Amino acid sequence: MLQNSMQAYLIVSAAIFGIVAIIHLVRAVNTWAFVIGPVTIPVTVSWVGFVLTAALCLWSIRLFTS
């Protein structure tokens, strides 16, 4: 039972991190502006976000397959 729960958790985590990584990548490649109130978030934040979320996605996949 616990094994199935852990596998489900890893699949959901990998999917969520993968989707967020793709969103960061698309924003960075297209240099879309992201503004929160008076603050403009630089595109470099999306590059860092892409690297981090892609790494977390790959880590979840690695744990799932091991």
MDAnalysis code that builds the backbone (N, CA, C; Angstrom):
import MDAnalysis as mda
import numpy as np

u = mda.Universe.empty(198, n_residues=66, atom_resindex=np.repeat(np.arange(66), 3), trajectory=True)
u.add_TopologyAttr("name", ["N", "CA", "C"] * 66)
u.add_TopologyAttr("resid", np.arange(1, 67))
u.add_TopologyAttr("resname", ["MET", "LEU", "GLN", "ASN", "SER", "MET", "GLN", "ALA", "TYR", "LEU", "ILE", "VAL", "SER", "ALA", "ALA", "ILE", "PHE", "GLY", "ILE", "VAL", "ALA", "ILE", "ILE", "HIS", "LEU", "VAL", "ARG", "ALA", "VAL", "ASN", "THR", "TRP", "ALA", "PHE", "VAL", "ILE", "GLY", "PRO", "VAL", "THR", "ILE", "PRO", "VAL", "THR", "VAL", "SER", "TRP", "VAL", "GLY", "PHE", "VAL", "LEU", "THR", "ALA", "ALA", "LEU", "CYS", "LEU", "TRP", "SER", "ILE", "ARG", "LEU", "PHE", "THR", "SER"])
u.atoms.positions = np.array([
    [0.824, -1.189, 0.000],
    [0.000, 0.000, 0.000],
    [0.872, 1.258, 0.000],
    [1.855, 1.288, 0.878],
    [2.730, 2.454, 0.956],
    [3.527, 2.621, -0.330],
    [3.946, 1.523, -0.917],
    [4.710, 1.573, -2.165],
    [3.879, 2.216, -3.274],
    [2.590, 1.853, -3.370],
    [1.715, 2.439, -4.389],
    [1.516, 3.928, -4.151],
    [1.392, 4.325, -2.901],
    [1.228, 5.740, -2.576],
    [2.477, 6.524, -2.951],
    [3.638, 5.956, -2.696],
    [4.884, 6.627, -3.027],
    [5.040, 6.753, -4.542],
    [4.683, 5.722, -5.277],
    [4.768, 5.782, -6.729],
    [3.812, 6.834, -7.283],
    [2.607, 6.898, -6.751],
    [1.640, 7.909, -7.193],
    [2.166, 9.312, -6.894],
    [2.749, 9.486, -5.729],
    [3.324, 10.784, -5.352],
    [4.425, 11.192, -6.322],
    [5.298, 10.267, -6.669],
    [6.401, 10.577, -7.572],
    [5.900, 10.912, -8.978],
    [4.871, 10.226, -9.441],
    [4.306, 10.520, -10.758],
    [3.684, 11.913, -10.774],
    [2.914, 12.230, -9.748],
    [2.276, 13.549, -9.669],
    [3.333, 14.639, -9.548],
    [4.344, 14.411, -8.720],
    [5.421, 15.399, -8.562],
    [6.149, 15.629, -9.877],
    [6.483, 14.566, -10.575],
    [7.186, 14.697, -11.854],
    [6.326, 15.450, -12.860],
    [5.037, 15.173, -12.893],
    [4.147, 15.851, -13.843],
    [4.046, 17.337, -13.535],
    [3.857, 17.675, -12.281],
    [3.725, 19.088, -11.900],
    [5.023, 19.840, -12.170],
    [6.147, 19.290, -11.743],
    [7.429, 19.949, -11.985],
    [7.723, 20.049, -13.484],
    [7.347, 19.032, -14.243],
    [7.549, 19.068, -15.689],
    [6.737, 20.165, -16.354],
    [5.478, 20.311, -15.950],
    [4.626, 21.361, -16.514],
    [5.176, 22.743, -16.173],
    [5.577, 22.926, -14.928],
    [6.126, 24.226, -14.517],
    [7.436, 24.505, -15.261],
    [8.256, 23.484, -15.465],
    [9.506, 23.666, -16.204],
    [9.228, 24.098, -17.642],
    [8.240, 23.482, -18.274],
    [7.890, 23.846, -19.650],
    [7.391, 25.288, -19.713],
    [6.577, 25.684, -18.742],
    [6.078, 27.062, -18.705],
    [7.242, 28.051, -18.574],
    [8.189, 27.749, -17.686],
    [9.367, 28.617, -17.529],
    [10.169, 28.683, -18.834],
    [10.350, 27.550, -19.475],
    [11.127, 27.510, -20.711],
    [10.446, 28.318, -21.810],
    [9.156, 28.153, -21.969],
    [8.425, 28.891, -23.006],
    [8.507, 30.394, -22.751],
    [8.342, 30.799, -21.493],
    [8.441, 32.223, -21.162],
    [9.846, 32.755, -21.454],
    [10.862, 31.999, -21.098],
    [12.237, 32.455, -21.299],
    [12.595, 32.535, -22.780],
    [12.193, 31.543, -23.546],
    [12.521, 31.532, -24.975],
    [11.810, 32.673, -25.701],
    [10.559, 32.928, -25.343],
    [9.785, 33.979, -26.005],
    [9.994, 35.360, -25.385],
    [10.781, 35.436, -24.342],
    [11.048, 36.677, -23.591],
    [9.769, 37.436, -23.254],
    [8.772, 36.708, -22.775],
    [7.518, 37.322, -22.368],
    [7.713, 38.100, -21.074],
    [7.093, 39.238, -20.989],
    [7.161, 40.054, -19.777],
    [6.256, 39.437, -18.712],
    [6.703, 39.525, -17.477],
    [5.909, 39.064, -16.336],
    [5.947, 40.181, -15.312],
    [4.800, 40.804, -15.115],
    [4.727, 41.980, -14.260],
    [3.779, 41.694, -13.108],
    [4.249, 41.967, -11.896],
    [3.425, 41.867, -10.690],
    [3.387, 43.256, -10.080],
    [2.262, 43.929, -10.278],
    [2.149, 45.304, -9.802],
    [3.182, 46.165, -10.496],
    [3.968, 46.899, -9.732],
    [4.984, 47.762, -10.356],
    [6.303, 47.043, -10.645],
    [6.390, 45.760, -10.334],
    [7.649, 45.022, -10.463],
    [7.620, 44.142, -11.710],
    [8.654, 44.272, -12.540],
    [8.821, 43.410, -13.704],
    [9.841, 42.326, -13.359],
    [9.427, 41.070, -13.508],
    [10.298, 39.932, -13.197],
    [11.202, 39.684, -14.410],
    [12.529, 39.682, -14.229],
    [13.432, 39.479, -15.366],
    [13.326, 38.060, -15.936],
    [13.675, 37.918, -17.196],
    [13.613, 36.622, -17.875],
    [14.608, 35.631, -17.263],
    [15.695, 36.133, -16.686],
    [16.675, 35.228, -16.070],
    [16.058, 34.409, -14.937],
    [15.030, 34.944, -14.303],
    [14.335, 34.191, -13.245],
    [13.691, 32.941, -13.843],
    [13.153, 33.062, -15.051],
    [12.556, 31.892, -15.701],
    [13.609, 30.868, -16.102],
    [14.798, 31.328, -16.496],
    [15.860, 30.363, -16.814],
    [16.267, 29.581, -15.563],
    [16.405, 30.276, -14.456],
    [16.739, 29.598, -13.191],
    [15.590, 28.678, -12.784],
    [14.365, 29.166, -12.912],
    [13.198, 28.349, -12.582],
    [13.113, 27.105, -13.448],
    [13.463, 27.253, -14.728],
    [13.458, 26.089, -15.622],
    [14.465, 25.039, -15.170],
    [15.671, 25.471, -14.874],
    [16.715, 24.524, -14.461],
    [16.315, 23.805, -13.179],
    [15.814, 24.556, -12.210],
    [15.444, 23.947, -10.923],
    [14.268, 22.985, -11.059],
    [13.212, 23.405, -11.745],
    [12.040, 22.536, -11.843],
    [12.299, 21.340, -12.758],
    [13.117, 21.520, -13.785],
    [13.475, 20.381, -14.628],
    [14.301, 19.369, -13.836],
    [15.196, 19.860, -12.996],
    [15.993, 18.955, -12.156],
    [15.098, 18.189, -11.180],
    [14.134, 18.875, -10.587],
    [13.219, 18.195, -9.664],
    [12.345, 17.179, -10.398],
    [11.936, 17.501, -11.606],
    [11.161, 16.560, -12.412],
    [11.986, 15.306, -12.711],
    [13.216, 15.513, -13.165],
    [14.081, 14.372, -13.473],
    [14.406, 13.546, -12.231],
    [14.549, 14.207, -11.111],
    [14.808, 13.494, -9.856],
    [13.611, 12.613, -9.492],
    [12.414, 13.134, -9.639],
    [11.211, 12.341, -9.357],
    [11.111, 11.147, -10.288],
    [11.422, 11.361, -11.560],
    [11.374, 10.263, -12.522],
    [12.416, 9.209, -12.181],
    [13.595, 9.663, -11.804],
    [14.674, 8.721, -11.430],
    [14.283, 7.880, -10.222],
    [13.691, 8.527, -9.223],
    [13.260, 7.775, -8.047],
    [12.134, 6.803, -8.380],
    [11.243, 7.205, -9.276],
    [10.137, 6.334, -9.673],
    [10.626, 5.089, -10.391],
    [11.649, 5.259, -11.242],
    [12.123, 4.121, -12.035],
    [13.116, 3.232, -11.272],
    [13.592, 3.685, -10.119],
    [14.567, 2.846, -9.386],
    [13.879, 1.906, -8.418],
])
